[in-house]
Amino acid sequence: MRVFRWAVSVHLTTTQVTGSSPIHFRLDGREAKELMFQKTDNGISIQVSLSGYSFKIADNGDERSSGWLSPEHIFTTPEFQKRYDSVRISLMTHKVALVPEHFFNPVEIRQLLADTVRLSDGDQAEFIRMPQFGAVLLFSNNIGETLSRMISQTVFTTDGYQARILPEMYYMLESMSECNDYNKIIASYADSYLHLAVAQGKSLQIANVFKAPDFTTAEYFIFNTMKKLQLNPEVSTISFRTPLDAEQEMSLYRYFKAVEQL
């Protein structure tokens, strides 16, 4: 098995947080901004999981979120009948790995990903470069759902473009540049998996996926990571990209300075 000493790796069942050397990234400057999808006054961001989907719409300064919706609502969602200047579709796949650019070989994508996560025989491996981290995000969208493809074939940009389905971790890492706090903690939770990315200043410390059958277990992994990185929740803000119910939000507020929804 290949071991990337300073790669940010993905762990599915263990509480051990690895990645001994942080990955540094740019938070400011023209280059970093150009790497991100262009923000527009008219855009939709859709998160897809095995159990359903949610979306957020920006419409000329007005922002609104749907909360989690069950799959059968896809055919009656009026927001999906429109076209948008920007369309983002993220899939809550746990099959992801972030590797340093100099370790990356396009010919060995599947093997590189299989070194970190368990892949089934028919799983296809993809990648997307993240030059702001000097790294490449490897992933597989094969998690046993078809909803994301249905949505991508339904919701188009104004020029008819079909958005690429990217892993939730991609958008979490992209969101780092939008966090002004020194401690940047971004999380998503769905399908019994916690997706967690943590940075200090311009150093990405961890980008992991944990198997968490309930939200209490997800909180355990969050606090265990904070402890290992010696971060104090009482002076930190945690940002969730997935919808939180009132009980989950209140539980986090007991420990964190603030809880935000991105």
C-alpha positions as CSV (number, residue, x, y, z in Angstrom):
1,M,0.0,0.0,0.0
2,R,1.3,3.4,-0.9
3,V,1.6,5.9,2.0
4,F,1.6,9.6,1.2
5,R,3.2,11.1,4.3
6,W,1.9,14.6,3.7
7,A,-1.1,13.7,1.7
8,V,-4.5,14.4,3.2
9,S,-6.1,11.0,3.3
10,V,-9.6,9.7,3.8
11,H,-10.6,7.4,6.7
12,L,-13.9,5.6,6.8
13,T,-14.0,3.7,10.0
14,T,-11.0,4.8,12.1
15,T,-10.7,7.7,14.6
16,Q,-7.1,8.2,13.8
17,V,-6.4,11.5,12.1
18,T,-3.3,11.4,9.8
19,G,-1.5,13.7,7.5
20,S,1.6,14.7,9.3
21,S,2.5,17.6,7.2
22,P,-0.1,20.2,6.2
23,I,-0.9,21.2,2.6
24,H,-0.5,25.0,2.1
25,F,-2.9,26.8,-0.1
26,R,-3.6,30.3,-1.3
27,L,-6.5,32.3,0.2
28,D,-6.1,35.5,-1.7
29,G,-5.0,36.8,-5.1
30,R,-6.2,36.6,-8.7
31,E,-5.1,33.0,-9.2
32,A,-7.1,31.6,-6.3
33,K,-10.2,33.4,-7.5
34,E,-9.9,32.2,-11.0
35,L,-9.7,28.6,-9.7
36,M,-13.2,28.8,-8.2
37,F,-16.5,28.6,-10.1
38,Q,-17.5,32.2,-11.0
39,K,-20.1,33.5,-8.6
40,T,-23.1,35.0,-10.2
41,D,-26.3,36.7,-9.2
42,N,-28.3,33.7,-10.5
43,G,-27.1,30.3,-9.5
44,I,-28.1,27.0,-7.9
45,S,-26.0,24.6,-5.8
46,I,-27.4,21.1,-5.4
47,Q,-26.3,18.5,-2.9
48,V,-27.2,14.9,-3.6
49,S,-27.2,11.9,-1.2
50,L,-28.5,8.4,-1.2
51,S,-31.5,9.5,0.8
52,G,-32.4,12.7,-1.2
53,Y,-31.2,16.1,-2.1
54,S,-31.1,19.7,-1.1
55,F,-30.5,22.9,-3.0
56,K,-29.6,26.5,-2.5
57,I,-30.4,29.3,-4.9
58,A,-28.9,32.8,-5.3
59,D,-31.3,35.0,-7.2
60,N,-30.2,38.7,-7.6
61,G,-29.0,38.9,-4.0
62,D,-31.8,36.8,-2.5
63,E,-30.6,33.4,-1.1
64,R,-32.8,30.5,-0.1
65,S,-32.4,26.9,0.8
66,S,-34.7,23.9,0.4
67,G,-33.6,21.7,3.2
68,W,-33.5,17.9,2.6
69,L,-36.0,16.6,0.1
70,S,-36.9,13.0,-0.8
71,P,-36.0,11.7,-4.3
72,E,-39.6,11.6,-5.6
73,H,-39.8,15.5,-5.4
74,I,-37.3,15.8,-8.2
75,F,-40.1,15.7,-10.8
76,T,-42.2,18.4,-9.1
77,T,-39.4,20.8,-8.1
78,P,-40.2,24.0,-10.0
79,E,-36.6,25.3,-9.4
80,F,-35.3,22.5,-11.5
81,Q,-37.3,23.7,-14.5
82,K,-35.3,26.9,-14.8
83,R,-31.9,27.6,-16.2
84,Y,-29.2,29.3,-14.2
85,D,-26.0,31.3,-14.9
86,S,-24.2,28.8,-12.5
87,V,-25.1,25.2,-11.7
88,R,-23.1,23.2,-9.1
89,I,-23.9,19.6,-8.3
90,S,-22.2,17.8,-5.4
91,L,-22.5,14.2,-4.6
92,M,-22.0,12.9,-1.0
93,T,-19.5,10.3,-2.1
94,H,-17.2,8.9,0.6
95,K,-14.9,7.5,-2.1
96,V,-12.4,10.4,-2.2
97,A,-8.7,11.0,-1.7
98,L,-6.6,14.2,-2.0
99,V,-3.0,13.5,-3.1
100,P,-0.1,15.8,-3.8
101,E,0.3,16.8,-7.4
102,H,3.8,15.3,-7.7
103,F,2.4,11.9,-6.6
104,F,-0.3,12.0,-9.2
105,N,-0.2,9.8,-12.4
106,P,-3.3,9.9,-14.6
107,V,-2.6,6.4,-15.7
108,E,-2.9,5.1,-12.1
109,I,-6.0,7.0,-11.0
110,R,-7.9,4.0,-9.9
111,Q,-5.0,2.4,-8.1
112,L,-4.2,5.6,-6.3
113,L,-7.8,5.9,-5.1
114,A,-8.0,2.2,-4.3
115,D,-4.9,2.6,-2.0
116,T,-7.0,4.8,0.2
117,V,-10.7,3.7,-0.1
118,R,-12.4,0.5,-0.9
119,L,-13.6,0.3,-4.5
120,S,-16.0,-2.2,-6.0
121,D,-15.1,-3.9,-9.3
122,G,-17.3,-1.6,-11.4
123,D,-16.4,1.7,-9.8
124,Q,-15.0,4.3,-12.1
125,A,-12.3,6.7,-10.8
126,E,-12.2,10.3,-11.8
127,F,-10.0,13.3,-10.8
128,I,-10.1,17.0,-10.6
129,R,-7.0,19.2,-10.1
130,M,-6.9,21.6,-7.1
131,P,-3.9,23.8,-7.9
132,Q,-4.6,26.1,-5.0
133,F,-3.6,23.1,-2.8
134,G,-0.9,21.8,-5.2
135,A,-3.0,18.6,-5.1
136,V,-5.4,16.4,-7.1
137,L,-8.7,15.2,-5.7
138,L,-9.5,11.6,-6.8
139,F,-13.0,10.3,-6.5
140,S,-15.6,7.8,-7.6
141,N,-19.3,8.7,-7.9
142,N,-20.4,5.1,-7.9
143,I,-22.2,4.9,-4.5
144,G,-25.4,3.2,-5.7
145,E,-27.5,6.1,-6.8
146,T,-28.8,7.6,-10.0
147,L,-30.4,10.8,-8.7
148,S,-27.3,12.9,-9.3
149,R,-27.3,12.0,-13.0
150,M,-31.0,12.7,-13.3
151,I,-30.5,16.1,-11.9
152,S,-27.5,16.9,-14.1
153,Q,-29.6,16.0,-17.1
154,T,-32.5,18.2,-15.9
155,V,-30.9,21.4,-14.5
156,F,-28.8,23.3,-17.1
157,T,-27.0,26.6,-17.3
158,T,-28.4,29.5,-19.4
159,D,-26.2,28.5,-22.2
160,G,-27.2,24.8,-22.1
161,Y,-24.2,23.6,-20.2
162,Q,-24.6,20.3,-18.2
163,A,-22.8,20.6,-14.9
164,R,-20.2,18.0,-13.9
165,I,-21.1,16.0,-10.8
166,L,-18.3,16.6,-8.3
167,P,-17.8,15.2,-4.8
168,E,-18.9,17.1,-1.8
169,M,-15.3,17.3,-0.6
170,Y,-14.4,19.3,-3.6
171,Y,-16.8,22.1,-2.7
172,M,-15.8,21.9,0.9
173,L,-12.2,22.5,0.1
174,E,-13.2,25.2,-2.4
175,S,-15.1,26.9,0.4
176,M,-11.9,27.3,2.5
177,S,-11.1,30.5,0.7
178,E,-14.4,32.0,1.8
179,C,-13.7,31.5,5.5
180,N,-12.1,34.5,7.2
181,D,-11.4,32.8,10.5
182,Y,-7.9,31.4,11.3
183,N,-9.5,28.1,12.3
184,K,-11.5,27.0,9.2
185,I,-13.8,24.0,10.0
186,I,-16.1,22.9,7.2
187,A,-18.4,19.8,7.5
188,S,-21.2,18.0,5.8
189,Y,-23.2,15.1,7.1
190,A,-25.4,12.7,5.1
191,D,-25.9,8.9,4.5
192,S,-24.2,8.1,7.8
193,Y,-20.9,9.8,6.7
194,L,-19.3,12.9,8.1
195,H,-17.2,14.9,5.6
196,L,-14.8,17.1,7.4
197,A,-12.1,19.6,6.3
198,V,-10.0,21.6,8.7
199,A,-7.4,24.3,8.0
200,Q,-5.4,26.6,10.2
201,G,-4.5,29.8,8.4
202,K,-3.3,28.8,5.0
203,S,-2.5,25.2,6.0
204,L,-4.9,22.5,5.2
205,Q,-4.7,20.0,8.1
206,I,-7.2,17.4,7.3
207,A,-9.8,16.4,4.7
208,N,-11.4,13.2,5.8
209,V,-14.6,11.2,5.5
210,F,-15.7,9.2,8.6
211,K,-18.3,6.5,9.0
212,A,-20.8,8.0,11.5
213,P,-24.2,6.1,11.8
214,D,-25.7,9.0,13.8
215,F,-25.0,12.7,14.4
216,T,-23.7,12.0,17.9
217,T,-21.0,9.9,16.4
218,A,-20.3,12.6,13.8
219,E,-19.8,15.1,16.6
220,Y,-17.4,12.6,18.3
221,F,-15.2,12.6,15.1
222,I,-15.4,16.4,15.0
223,F,-14.2,16.9,18.6
224,N,-11.6,14.1,18.3
225,T,-10.2,15.9,15.3
226,M,-10.2,19.2,17.1
227,K,-8.4,17.7,20.1
228,K,-5.7,16.1,17.9
229,L,-5.1,19.4,16.1
230,Q,-5.2,21.3,19.4
231,L,-8.0,23.5,18.3
232,N,-10.4,25.1,20.9
233,P,-14.1,24.8,19.8
234,E,-15.0,27.7,22.1
235,V,-13.2,30.2,19.9
236,S,-13.9,28.5,16.6
237,T,-16.8,28.6,14.1
238,I,-17.9,25.4,12.4
239,S,-19.6,25.7,9.0
240,F,-21.9,23.1,7.6
241,R,-22.7,22.8,3.9
242,T,-25.5,20.3,4.5
243,P,-28.8,21.3,6.2
244,L,-28.9,21.0,10.0
245,D,-32.1,20.4,12.0
246,A,-32.7,22.5,15.1
247,E,-31.5,19.8,17.5
248,Q,-28.2,19.3,15.6
249,E,-27.6,23.0,15.5
250,M,-28.3,23.5,19.2
251,S,-26.0,20.5,20.0
252,L,-23.1,22.1,18.2
253,Y,-23.8,25.5,19.7
254,R,-23.1,24.1,23.1
255,Y,-19.4,23.7,22.2
256,F,-18.6,26.1,19.3
257,K,-18.4,29.9,19.3
258,A,-20.7,29.9,16.3
259,V,-22.4,27.5,13.8
260,E,-22.9,28.7,10.2
261,Q,-24.6,27.2,7.2
262,L,-22.8,27.8,3.9
